[in-house]
Amino acid sequence: MGIIVTGATGKLGRLVVEQLLEKVPAEQVTAVVRSAGKAADLAERGARIAVADYNAPETFDGLFAAGDKVLLISGNEVANDRVAQHRVVIDAAKAAGVALLAYTSAPGTLSAALADDHRGTEEALRDSGVPYVLLRNGWYHENYTENLAPVLAHHAVIAAAGEGRVSSASRADYAAAAVAVLTGEGHANATYELGGDVAWSFAEYAAELSRQTGETIAYRRVTVEELTGILAGAGIPEPVAAVLAGVDTSIEKGELVVDSGDLSRLIGRPTTPLAEAVAAALAN
């Protein structure tokens, strides 16, 4: 039995592979990538490297074998037909007779357009008959902490989320949950709603930034339209900017508060606090 991770050189995929290599023999781990060169360090650690692309179905021919466990990490081409891309992997997994196919989805409460592709993929996965796990990942701390430069430059956290709260966790926490599922038993056809232990507001996030930097960082509330314009002005294509800004509407409605406790139970520890992610970002 092998463990196969798609999107393995992405930010989440790389963490999953690295954590797998700490837990199981390297020869059991296959990293599926679009460019082998980007996975050279994983190959040096003993992982098998396979080159395949969601947009080229033939590249998945023969990639999986009966009994494999597969992690399908959702594609990041938001403007593309991601359901069709994901179906390529699902079809290949079904043809091979894999033991389990885990998919990184979005919280079941999320109604933003960003979730549409996830719901479509979940439906395709259920219809396939392949034993599945839905890892409904909530928001990542790093969605905010990896882009602190403009926040610090303008002394402002800008969002269209009102007083809404977010149950975010670190990307490494979500990777650990995937690893627990891929290396454990009893997860077939399970759905996990994953989020951080503590929900926070953007005013609290601004206050934490102020505390750690010693500067005054304010929370500046804007409309979804204003946020779309700000993101587009920063170079994000307008359709994608609109999708991203639309998530703030969901946050204001409370749709990114995930209080199931599934994440901390799967990883066997509390989730990483936001303050820790802020400190790590500021140290870089």
KOLFI-229044 format. One record per residue (C-alpha): x, y, z. Coordinates in pm, 1 decimal, decimal comma, m for minus. Last residue first. Layout:
N
+----------+----------+----------+
:        x :        y :        z :
+----------+----------+----------+
:        X :        Y :        Z :
...
+----------+----------+----------+
***
This chain:
284
+----------+----------+----------+
:        x :        y :        z :
+----------+----------+----------+
:   1073,5 :   3614,5 :    899,9 :
:   1023,6 :   3687,1 :   1271,9 :
:    702,5 :   3881,6 :   1206,5 :
:    549,1 :   3579,0 :   1037,1 :
:    642,0 :   3345,6 :   1321,6 :
:    500,3 :   3585,0 :   1580,0 :
:    174,6 :   3620,6 :   1386,9 :
:    142,6 :   3242,2 :   1358,8 :
:    196,6 :   3206,7 :   1734,4 :
:    m63,8 :   3474,1 :   1807,9 :
:   m315,0 :   3285,8 :   1590,8 :
:   m290,6 :   2987,1 :   1824,9 :
:   m187,5 :   2648,1 :   1678,2 :
:   m453,4 :   2381,5 :   1729,9 :
:   m466,7 :   2187,4 :   2055,2 :
:   m331,5 :   1833,1 :   2041,3 :
:   m420,7 :   1487,4 :   1912,2 :
:   m412,3 :   1576,6 :   1543,6 :
:   m754,4 :   1428,8 :   1469,3 :
:   m912,2 :   1553,4 :   1792,1 :
:   m771,4 :   1904,9 :   1746,4 :
:   m918,2 :   1920,7 :   1397,5 :
:  m1256,6 :   1767,3 :   1475,9 :
:  m1338,1 :   2013,2 :   1757,2 :
:  m1670,3 :   2084,2 :   1584,9 :
:  m1651,7 :   2461,1 :   1643,4 :
:  m1598,4 :   2586,7 :   1289,5 :
:  m1663,9 :   2960,6 :   1267,3 :
:  m1610,2 :   3034,8 :    899,7 :
:  m1980,6 :   3076,0 :    821,4 :
:  m2039,1 :   3338,2 :   1089,7 :
:  m2240,9 :   3570,2 :    866,6 :
:  m1960,2 :   3828,7 :    867,4 :
:  m1721,9 :   3552,8 :    762,4 :
:  m1949,0 :   3462,9 :    472,2 :
:  m1945,8 :   3822,7 :    352,9 :
:  m1567,4 :   3816,6 :    391,2 :
:  m1554,8 :   3516,7 :    156,4 :
:  m1697,4 :   3739,8 :   m116,1 :
:  m1374,4 :   3935,3 :   m119,2 :
:  m1192,2 :   3623,7 :   m239,0 :
:  m1445,2 :   3555,2 :   m515,4 :
:  m1443,0 :   3919,4 :   m626,5 :
:  m1061,7 :   3924,2 :   m633,7 :
:  m1065,2 :   3608,9 :   m848,7 :
:  m1294,6 :   3775,3 :  m1101,8 :
:  m1083,5 :   4095,3 :  m1081,9 :
:   m745,9 :   3931,3 :  m1148,0 :
:   m522,5 :   3995,4 :   m842,1 :
:   m267,6 :   4269,4 :   m908,0 :
:   m282,9 :   4474,3 :   m589,7 :
:   m539,9 :   4702,1 :   m751,8 :
:   m762,6 :   4398,3 :   m797,6 :
:   m736,1 :   4330,0 :   m425,2 :
:   m824,0 :   4690,0 :   m337,7 :
:  m1111,5 :   4695,5 :   m587,0 :
:  m1259,1 :   4372,8 :   m448,0 :
:  m1222,4 :   4516,6 :    m98,3 :
:  m1417,0 :   4825,7 :   m196,8 :
:  m1694,2 :   4615,8 :   m348,5 :
:  m1708,5 :   4392,9 :    m40,1 :
:  m1746,3 :   4706,7 :    171,4 :
:  m1472,1 :   4831,0 :    401,6 :
:  m1390,3 :   4797,8 :    771,5 :
:  m1050,0 :   4925,9 :    880,3 :
:   m912,1 :   4741,2 :   1181,6 :
:   m632,6 :   4951,6 :   1325,3 :
:   m266,2 :   4868,1 :   1383,3 :
:    m97,5 :   5091,9 :   1640,3 :
:    267,1 :   4993,9 :   1674,2 :
:    442,1 :   4783,8 :   1938,3 :
:    480,1 :   4510,0 :   1679,6 :
:    348,5 :   4220,9 :   1890,5 :
:     71,7 :   4407,5 :   2068,6 :
:    m40,2 :   4597,9 :   1759,3 :
:    m56,4 :   4275,5 :   1558,1 :
:   m263,9 :   4119,6 :   1835,6 :
:   m497,2 :   4421,6 :   1837,9 :
:   m541,2 :   4399,5 :   1462,0 :
:   m634,2 :   4030,5 :   1497,5 :
:   m877,6 :   4117,7 :   1775,3 :
:  m1045,2 :   4378,0 :   1553,8 :
:  m1048,3 :   4119,3 :   1276,1 :
:  m1242,4 :   3882,6 :   1499,1 :
:  m1114,8 :   3555,8 :   1645,0 :
:  m1235,1 :   3196,5 :   1679,8 :
:  m1039,2 :   2963,1 :   1906,5 :
:   m996,6 :   2586,9 :   1862,9 :
:   m904,6 :   2615,7 :   1497,7 :
:  m1108,8 :   2460,4 :   1219,9 :
:  m1186,9 :   2130,6 :   1051,5 :
:  m1529,2 :   1986,1 :    975,9 :
:  m1451,0 :   1617,9 :    915,9 :
:  m1661,3 :   1400,9 :    687,6 :
:  m1616,4 :   1024,4 :    703,6 :
:  m1668,8 :    779,8 :    416,7 :
:  m1374,3 :    565,4 :    528,1 :
:  m1195,0 :    701,9 :    836,5 :
:  m1158,7 :    382,0 :   1037,9 :
:   m784,3 :    343,5 :   1009,1 :
:   m484,2 :    573,2 :   1038,3 :
:   m192,3 :    674,1 :    817,5 :
:   m383,0 :    876,1 :    558,8 :
:   m630,8 :   1014,0 :    812,3 :
:   m363,5 :   1125,2 :   1060,4 :
:   m156,6 :   1269,2 :    774,3 :
:   m452,1 :   1477,8 :    656,8 :
:   m502,9 :   1609,9 :   1009,3 :
:   m132,6 :   1693,3 :   1036,6 :
:   m152,8 :   1892,4 :    713,1 :
:   m444,1 :   2089,6 :    856,7 :
:   m234,2 :   2175,8 :   1162,5 :
:     66,5 :   2263,1 :    945,0 :
:   m147,5 :   2515,3 :    755,0 :
:   m209,1 :   2684,4 :   1086,7 :
:   m559,5 :   2721,0 :   1226,1 :
:   m847,6 :   2957,6 :   1160,6 :
:  m1180,2 :   2972,3 :   1340,0 :
:  m1279,6 :   3311,9 :   1196,9 :
:  m1515,2 :   3568,6 :   1349,9 :
:  m1750,2 :   3824,3 :   1199,6 :
:  m1765,0 :   4177,1 :   1342,1 :
:  m1778,8 :   4332,7 :    996,3 :
:  m1615,4 :   4101,0 :    743,6 :
:  m1522,4 :   4346,0 :    470,5 :
:  m1154,7 :   4349,5 :    563,5 :
:   m857,0 :   4584,0 :    587,2 :
:   m609,5 :   4540,9 :    871,7 :
:   m438,4 :   4878,0 :    901,0 :
:   m104,5 :   5031,9 :    988,2 :
:    m52,7 :   5118,0 :    620,7 :
:    297,0 :   4971,0 :    591,2 :
:    230,6 :   4703,8 :    852,5 :
:    m79,0 :   4577,8 :    673,7 :
:     91,3 :   4610,4 :    334,2 :
:    382,8 :   4390,5 :    451,4 :
:    173,6 :   4138,1 :    645,9 :
:    102,4 :   3900,8 :    360,2 :
:    185,1 :   3557,3 :    499,0 :
:     m1,5 :   3634,4 :    822,5 :
:   m344,7 :   3666,8 :    661,9 :
:   m408,9 :   3353,3 :    458,1 :
:   m134,9 :   3208,9 :    679,9 :
:   m376,7 :   3163,5 :    968,5 :
:   m557,2 :   2916,6 :    741,2 :
:   m934,7 :   2913,5 :    696,3 :
:  m1140,0 :   2598,8 :    746,5 :
:  m1054,2 :   2267,2 :    591,7 :
:  m1338,3 :   2031,0 :    513,7 :
:  m1136,7 :   1710,2 :    499,7 :
:  m1388,3 :   1487,6 :    324,2 :
:  m1280,5 :   1125,2 :    341,4 :
:  m1358,8 :    878,7 :     65,9 :
:  m1410,4 :    512,0 :    m17,5 :
:  m1455,9 :    519,7 :   m398,0 :
:  m1818,0 :    474,6 :   m507,8 :
:  m1779,6 :    751,4 :   m763,0 :
:  m2105,2 :    928,4 :   m672,8 :
:  m1966,0 :   1037,3 :   m336,2 :
:  m1655,6 :   1180,4 :   m501,1 :
:  m1849,3 :   1359,3 :   m772,2 :
:  m2074,6 :   1516,9 :   m507,8 :
:  m1774,4 :   1624,7 :   m300,1 :
:  m1618,2 :   1775,8 :   m611,8 :
:  m1928,3 :   1983,5 :   m681,3 :
:  m1942,5 :   2103,0 :   m320,7 :
:  m1575,9 :   2200,4 :   m339,4 :
:  m1621,6 :   2384,0 :   m667,3 :
:  m1905,4 :   2587,2 :   m515,9 :
:  m1715,1 :   2674,8 :   m197,3 :
:  m1534,8 :   2980,2 :   m338,4 :
:  m1873,6 :   3119,5 :   m438,8 :
:  m1940,1 :   3182,3 :    m69,4 :
:  m2186,6 :   2952,4 :    111,7 :
:  m1946,6 :   2813,8 :    372,5 :
:  m2129,6 :   2609,7 :    637,2 :
:  m1999,3 :   2276,5 :    506,0 :
:  m1645,5 :   2398,8 :    561,8 :
:  m1422,9 :   2371,1 :    252,8 :
:  m1267,1 :   2066,4 :     83,6 :
:   m932,2 :   1891,5 :     97,7 :
:  m1013,4 :   1547,0 :    m43,3 :
:   m922,4 :   1203,8 :     91,5 :
:   m938,0 :    903,7 :   m139,8 :
:   m918,7 :    563,8 :     29,0 :
:   m848,2 :    201,7 :    m57,1 :
:   m770,0 :    266,2 :   m422,4 :
:   m938,5 :     50,6 :   m684,9 :
:   m726,3 :    160,6 :   m979,0 :
:  m1018,2 :    269,7 :  m1198,6 :
:  m1176,9 :    453,4 :   m906,0 :
:   m856,4 :    642,2 :   m827,4 :
:   m814,0 :    741,0 :  m1192,5 :
:  m1172,7 :    866,3 :  m1206,7 :
:  m1130,4 :   1064,1 :   m884,2 :
:   m805,9 :   1218,6 :  m1007,8 :
:   m958,0 :   1339,7 :  m1334,8 :
:  m1272,6 :   1441,8 :  m1143,7 :
:  m1058,6 :   1695,2 :   m958,2 :
:   m979,1 :   1882,5 :  m1277,2 :
:  m1342,5 :   1872,2 :  m1388,6 :
:  m1449,2 :   2012,0 :  m1051,0 :
:  m1178,6 :   2278,0 :  m1076,2 :
:  m1316,1 :   2427,6 :  m1393,2 :
:  m1068,9 :   2720,2 :  m1396,5 :
:  m1098,7 :   3067,3 :  m1238,9 :
:   m998,8 :   2935,5 :   m896,5 :
:   m685,9 :   2766,5 :  m1029,0 :
:   m567,6 :   2649,6 :   m685,5 :
:   m650,8 :   2283,1 :   m730,9 :
:   m788,4 :   2090,3 :   m434,5 :
:   m547,0 :   1853,2 :   m267,8 :
:   m644,5 :   1496,8 :   m349,2 :
:   m485,9 :   1275,4 :    m84,4 :
:   m463,0 :    913,3 :   m195,2 :
:   m444,9 :    586,3 :     m3,7 :
:   m333,9 :    295,9 :   m219,3 :
:   m498,8 :    m46,1 :   m193,6 :
:   m523,7 :   m108,0 :   m566,5 :
:   m269,5 :    100,7 :   m753,2 :
:   m250,9 :    467,6 :   m856,0 :
:    m34,8 :    632,6 :  m1122,2 :
:   m132,0 :    390,8 :  m1399,8 :
:   m287,6 :    665,3 :  m1610,6 :
:   m269,2 :    993,8 :  m1417,4 :
:    m76,6 :   1172,9 :  m1692,3 :
:   m352,7 :   1082,0 :  m1936,8 :
:   m591,8 :   1318,7 :  m1760,9 :
:   m388,6 :   1629,7 :  m1852,1 :
:   m537,1 :   1937,9 :  m1680,4 :
:   m500,0 :   1786,2 :  m1331,8 :
:   m128,0 :   1749,5 :  m1408,2 :
:    106,4 :   1458,3 :  m1341,7 :
:    475,5 :   1404,2 :  m1263,6 :
:    543,7 :   1131,7 :  m1007,3 :
:    815,1 :   1160,8 :   m742,5 :
:    888,0 :    874,5 :   m501,2 :
:    990,5 :    999,0 :   m158,7 :
:   1338,5 :    909,1 :    m39,0 :
:   1450,7 :   1226,0 :    139,5 :
:   1644,3 :   1330,7 :   m170,5 :
:   1320,3 :   1297,2 :   m368,8 :
:   1153,0 :   1543,0 :   m133,0 :
:   1438,3 :   1790,8 :   m186,6 :
:   1410,1 :   1753,5 :   m564,0 :
:   1037,3 :   1827,8 :   m558,6 :
:   1048,0 :   2157,7 :   m747,5 :
:   1252,9 :   1993,5 :  m1021,2 :
:    987,8 :   1728,8 :  m1076,8 :
:    745,2 :   1990,4 :  m1205,1 :
:    371,5 :   1921,1 :  m1212,6 :
:    386,2 :   1724,9 :   m888,6 :
:    256,5 :   1401,9 :   m736,5 :
:    455,9 :   1308,4 :   m425,5 :
:    458,0 :    934,4 :   m359,4 :
:    518,4 :    799,8 :     m8,9 :
:    560,9 :    430,5 :     78,3 :
:    932,0 :    434,0 :     m7,5 :
:    982,7 :    699,5 :    259,8 :
:    893,2 :    463,3 :    543,2 :
:    612,1 :    614,9 :    754,5 :
:    585,9 :    889,7 :   1019,1 :
:    850,8 :   1154,4 :    955,4 :
:    815,1 :   1116,4 :    579,0 :
:    441,4 :   1168,3 :    621,5 :
:    506,1 :   1503,7 :    790,9 :
:    719,5 :   1622,3 :    499,0 :
:    461,6 :   1498,7 :    248,5 :
:    176,3 :   1679,8 :    425,8 :
:    379,6 :   1998,9 :    460,9 :
:    464,8 :   1993,2 :     89,2 :
:    100,1 :   1945,2 :      1,3 :
:    m16,9 :   2244,6 :    205,4 :
:    216,9 :   2501,4 :     47,7 :
:    209,3 :   2342,1 :   m295,1 :
:    489,1 :   2103,5 :   m391,4 :
:    277,0 :   1793,6 :   m335,7 :
:    m22,2 :   1898,0 :   m542,3 :
:   m129,4 :   1534,6 :   m525,2 :
:    m27,9 :   1315,4 :   m232,2 :
:      2,1 :    937,0 :   m267,3 :
:     29,2 :    691,4 :     19,6 :
:    128,6 :    342,6 :    m94,2 :
:      0,0 :      0,0 :      0,0 :
+----------+----------+----------+
***
